[in-house]
Amino acid sequence: MALLPIISDAEAGPEAKSLFDHSTRMFGRVANAMRVAAHSPKLAQSIYGFMVAALREEITGILDVRTKALVILKTSMLNGCKY
């Protein structure tokens, strides 16, 4: 059971709405980690910055987004992550 609830679009404050909008435009959706982090807008901004740096192909230029997603999935599976 989660200790912090996931913030929906309807429940989001102005700062969270802005991050949600940017996340949707950039990645096509809002990650649940971002929705939980939105309880603390400064934390959510840091996570968003990390996501942009880690996943955007034109920023890193080394691996395409699909390969990065497969690496994330494999790492989660190896660590027994059920999320």
Number of C-alpha atoms within 10 A of each C-alpha: 4 6 6 10 12 17 17 16 13 7 10 17 14 10 14 24 17 12 20 23 14 15 18 13 11 12 13 10 12 18 15 14 12 23 22 18 22 24 17 12 16 13 14 21 17 13 16 20 11 11 15 16 13 14 19 16 15 11 10 13 10 9 14 13 16 11 11 16 13 11 12 11 14 13 12 13 12 8 9 9 10 6 7
